[in-house]
Amino acid sequence: MKKDLLPFTRSEIEKIIKNYPTPFHIYNEKKIRETAKKLYKSFSWATGFKNYYAVKALPNPYILKILKEEGMGTDCSSLPELTLSEKAGIKGENIMLTSNDTPAKEFQCALKMGAIINLDDITHIEFLEKNAGLPQFLCFRYNPGPLREGNCIIGSPKEAKYGLTKKQLFTAYRIAKKKGVRRFGLHTMLVSNEMDPGALISTAEMLFDLVVEIYKKIGIRIEFVDLGGGYGIPYRPDQAHLNLDCVSAGIKKAYETKIIKNKLAPLRIVMECGRLITGPSGYLVTTAIHEKNIYKNYIGVDACMADLMRPALYGAYHHVTVLGKEFAPKTHKYDVVGSLCENNDKFAIDRKLPKIQPGDTLVIHDTGAHGHAMGFNYNGKLRSAELLLRPDKTVSLIRRAETTQDYFATLDFFNL
Ligand SMILES: *Cc1c(COP(=O)(O)O)cnc(C)c1O
């Protein structure tokens, strides 16, 4: 099956495993760069187009540095993510803070760095002014509520805690303008892992309409619209890729009829895609250590949901390839499980796979976004290493695996 094709051969990965024991995530630099270039090419008509990569998807400075070289900025939601961006050499307005329930310290840090601050609530204008001061440039996050549907991962906008209502949005721009803010952005984020170009185009149309309305009612010329992230990837082998050229063509048409016609160009288009950029370029490599046959057949691997939470959290499908058996007939049905004391610690349920022997290497696909990043230490599980497969096929360790010492690092046994 095409989805089983890997960026490394069996002997290559076996050599890597000799140096870096499983489990680990490995990221394919070549494909990350190609994907970034593809996105930028699709939107080459949009002057000043930029993707602020959502750091939360894969918060590793080596990855951020690659994305910087491909022309991206970062979208951050916490102080450590701001710091990571800076460490990766990303500066000033190439960094955006899209945070909610934001602590004062985050605002202070973002302001000091000259990052673009994207406010999640109308009360945050005053909070920001009091705790950090107001910048020249402010962006607001819009929540259309019942006007839009959202999608199944992110839920309905009217149930979402994010953003300002339409009425608040207009008031917020008015207040900010009065307080001396000079430059403005407009943001929204309504979908997650969306595969339908129509839904993504509708979001752009909605924001373009707002840009026109804000200009007409308040006299503010919005500098950029931020379409958010949530552009989807095909996790399942039978799914097609999101057609970016189609999304881009739809957005271009809306830009022409709404923005250019109303003489509001240039209006920059930016987005905050995480998953789209790195998701398909990551693999969780793990070893089968046990086979257990009770009421169902289980393959126990040395990774667990602390390494990849998406199947347990969302029931998400992640394709599994048994290394060296890519084209073997899928004659067996297994649950592929980790060792956590939670019965949802399963990477695959009732999955048809070739016969697996303990010692086989399993490769779990599409872990380059919201994979390692979601790791946690419940059950005393330690987070795995992260490796980078360079275009010349050499491998760099870009984050070592956690050790028991790391787990104990926040404990003080002296007063015990
Ligand atoms: C999670 C998130 C993103 C990135 O989502 P992807 O699905 O990785 O593209 C972008 N912006 C905001 C505000 C987010 O919360």
Ligand as a Chemical Component Dictionary entry (heavy atoms), coordinates in Angstrom:
data_LIG
# 
_chem_comp.id                   LIG 
_chem_comp.type                 NON-POLYMER 
_chem_comp.pdbx_formal_charge   0 
_chem_comp.three_letter_code    LIG 
# 
loop_
_chem_comp_atom.comp_id 
_chem_comp_atom.atom_id 
_chem_comp_atom.alt_atom_id 
_chem_comp_atom.type_symbol 
_chem_comp_atom.charge 
_chem_comp_atom.model_Cartn_x 
_chem_comp_atom.model_Cartn_y 
_chem_comp_atom.model_Cartn_z 
_chem_comp_atom.pdbx_ordinal 
LIG C1 C1 C 0 -3.950 24.462 17.491 1  
LIG C2 C2 C 0 -3.948 25.791 16.858 2  
LIG C3 C3 C 0 -3.374 25.972 15.594 3  
LIG C4 C4 C 0 -2.783 24.859 14.796 4  
LIG O1 O1 O 0 -3.675 23.869 14.458 5  
LIG P1 P1 P 0 -3.241 22.765 13.391 6  
LIG O2 O2 O 0 -4.383 21.815 13.397 7  
LIG O3 O3 O 0 -1.987 22.146 13.882 8  
LIG O4 O4 O 0 -3.059 23.463 12.093 9  
LIG C5 C5 C 0 -3.344 27.247 15.082 10 
LIG N1 N1 N 0 -3.854 28.298 15.767 11 
LIG C6 C6 C 0 -4.407 28.161 16.970 12 
LIG C7 C7 C 0 -4.932 29.358 17.656 13 
LIG C8 C8 C 0 -4.489 26.904 17.566 14 
LIG O5 O5 O 0 -5.042 26.773 18.765 15 
# 
loop_
_chem_comp_bond.comp_id 
_chem_comp_bond.atom_id_1 
_chem_comp_bond.atom_id_2 
_chem_comp_bond.value_order 
_chem_comp_bond.pdbx_ordinal 
LIG C1 C2 SING 1  
LIG C2 C3 SING 2  
LIG C2 C8 DOUB 3  
LIG C3 C4 SING 4  
LIG C3 C5 DOUB 5  
LIG C4 O1 SING 6  
LIG O1 P1 SING 7  
LIG P1 O2 DOUB 8  
LIG P1 O3 SING 9  
LIG P1 O4 SING 10 
LIG C5 N1 SING 11 
LIG N1 C6 DOUB 12 
LIG C6 C7 SING 13 
LIG C6 C8 SING 14 
LIG C8 O5 SING 15 
# 
